[in-house]
Amino acid sequence: MQECKRRKSEVEQQVKRLADTLAQETKRREGAEQQAVEIGQRRGELEAELAKNNQAQAQLRQDLEKARKHLQAQQESSGAEQTRLEARMQELQAAKVEVEQQVKRLAETLAQGPSVGKAPSNSRSRLANAAVNWKLNWRS
């Protein structure tokens, strides 16, 4: 009977060790399963965030392309406007030269004085002064 008690005690100890080992293994497995759930949730969150970032990036690309096209259109428009303004400046410069020549001829004619046999008129002097003043104002 002593032998039976000893064996029973050994078996009980072995059962206790196995129960403890099983409890530890169960606890470890539950921890691993919980960790797997958390990892799965985090993965879902990261995938959603990635999708959102990809969508935002696509929108930014579209906005950038739209801005580039708008800039190009503005550059083309401003180039055409600059060409038009340069042509207008040349026209005005040519007109200015022509008017200056006319003013010079008129001033010279008026400076020569009245025609032979005619008295000087007030209107001629006023016209000469106006022409000279206009020429001075045009240059400034």
C-alpha positions as CSV (number, residue, x, y, z in Angstrom):
1,M,0.0,0.0,0.0
2,Q,2.9,2.3,0.6
3,E,3.8,1.8,-2.9
4,C,0.3,2.7,-4.1
5,K,0.3,5.9,-2.1
6,R,3.7,6.8,-3.4
7,R,2.6,6.1,-7.0
8,K,-0.6,7.9,-6.4
9,S,1.3,10.9,-5.2
10,E,3.6,10.8,-8.2
11,V,0.7,10.6,-10.5
12,E,-1.1,13.5,-8.8
13,Q,2.1,15.6,-9.0
14,Q,2.4,14.7,-12.7
15,V,-1.3,15.6,-13.3
16,K,-0.7,18.9,-11.4
17,R,2.4,19.6,-13.6
18,L,0.4,18.8,-16.7
19,A,-2.5,20.9,-15.6
20,D,-0.1,23.8,-14.9
21,T,1.6,23.3,-18.3
22,L,-1.8,23.2,-20.0
23,A,-3.0,26.3,-18.2
24,Q,0.2,28.2,-19.2
25,E,-0.2,27.0,-22.8
26,T,-3.8,28.0,-22.9
27,K,-2.9,31.4,-21.5
28,R,-0.1,31.8,-24.1
29,R,-2.5,30.7,-26.9
30,E,-5.1,33.2,-25.7
31,G,-2.5,36.0,-25.7
32,A,-1.4,35.0,-29.2
33,E,-5.0,35.0,-30.4
34,Q,-5.6,38.4,-28.8
35,Q,-2.5,39.7,-30.4
36,A,-3.6,38.3,-33.8
37,V,-6.9,40.1,-33.5
38,E,-5.2,43.4,-32.6
39,I,-2.8,43.0,-35.5
40,G,-5.7,42.3,-37.8
41,Q,-7.5,45.4,-36.6
42,R,-4.4,47.5,-37.0
43,R,-3.9,46.1,-40.4
44,G,-7.4,47.1,-41.4
45,E,-6.8,50.6,-40.0
46,L,-3.5,50.9,-42.0
47,E,-5.2,49.7,-45.2
48,A,-8.0,52.2,-44.8
49,E,-5.4,55.0,-44.1
50,L,-3.4,53.9,-47.2
51,A,-6.5,54.0,-49.4
52,K,-7.3,57.5,-48.1
53,N,-3.8,58.6,-48.7
54,N,-3.8,57.2,-52.2
55,Q,-7.1,59.0,-52.9
56,A,-5.7,62.2,-51.6
57,Q,-2.6,61.8,-53.7
58,A,-4.6,61.2,-56.8
59,Q,-6.6,64.3,-56.1
60,L,-3.4,66.3,-55.6
61,R,-2.1,65.0,-58.9
62,Q,-5.3,66.2,-60.7
63,D,-5.1,69.6,-59.0
64,L,-1.4,69.9,-60.0
65,E,-2.2,69.0,-63.6
66,K,-5.1,71.5,-63.6
67,A,-2.8,74.2,-62.2
68,R,-0.1,73.4,-64.8
69,K,-2.6,73.7,-67.6
70,H,-4.0,77.0,-66.2
71,L,-0.4,78.4,-65.9
72,Q,0.4,77.4,-69.4
73,A,-2.8,79.0,-70.7
74,Q,-1.9,82.2,-68.7
75,Q,1.6,82.2,-70.1
76,E,0.3,81.8,-73.7
77,S,-2.2,84.5,-73.1
78,S,0.3,86.9,-71.5
79,G,2.7,86.2,-74.4
80,A,0.0,87.1,-76.9
81,E,-0.9,90.2,-74.9
82,Q,2.8,91.2,-74.7
83,T,3.2,90.8,-78.5
84,R,0.0,92.9,-79.0
85,L,1.3,95.6,-76.6
86,E,4.7,95.7,-78.3
87,A,3.0,96.2,-81.7
88,R,0.9,99.0,-80.2
89,M,4.0,100.6,-78.7
90,Q,5.6,100.6,-82.1
91,E,2.5,102.1,-83.7
92,L,2.4,104.8,-81.1
93,Q,6.1,105.5,-81.4
94,A,5.7,105.9,-85.2
95,A,2.7,108.2,-84.6
96,K,4.7,110.2,-82.1
97,V,7.6,110.7,-84.6
98,E,5.1,111.8,-87.3
99,V,3.4,114.3,-84.9
100,E,6.7,115.6,-83.8
101,Q,7.7,116.2,-87.4
102,Q,4.4,118.0,-88.1
103,V,4.8,120.1,-85.0
104,K,8.4,121.0,-86.0
105,R,7.2,122.0,-89.6
106,L,4.4,124.0,-88.1
107,A,6.6,125.8,-85.6
108,E,9.1,126.6,-88.4
109,T,6.4,127.9,-90.6
110,L,5.0,130.0,-87.8
111,A,8.5,131.2,-86.8
112,Q,9.1,132.6,-90.2
113,G,6.5,135.2,-89.5
114,P,3.6,136.4,-91.5
115,S,3.4,136.0,-95.3
116,V,4.5,139.0,-97.3
117,G,2.0,141.7,-97.1
118,K,0.0,140.2,-94.3
119,A,-0.1,141.4,-90.7
120,P,0.9,138.9,-88.0
121,S,-2.1,137.3,-86.4
122,N,-2.7,136.5,-82.8
123,S,-4.0,133.0,-83.7
124,R,-0.6,132.1,-85.4
125,S,1.3,133.0,-82.2
126,R,-1.1,131.1,-80.1
127,L,-0.9,128.1,-82.5
128,A,2.9,128.2,-82.4
129,N,2.9,128.4,-78.6
130,A,0.5,125.5,-78.3
131,A,2.6,123.4,-80.7
132,V,5.7,124.0,-78.7
133,N,3.9,123.3,-75.4
134,W,2.5,120.1,-76.8
135,K,5.9,118.9,-78.0
136,L,7.4,119.6,-74.6
137,N,4.5,117.8,-72.8
138,W,4.7,114.8,-75.2
139,R,8.4,114.2,-74.4
140,S,7.9,114.2,-70.6
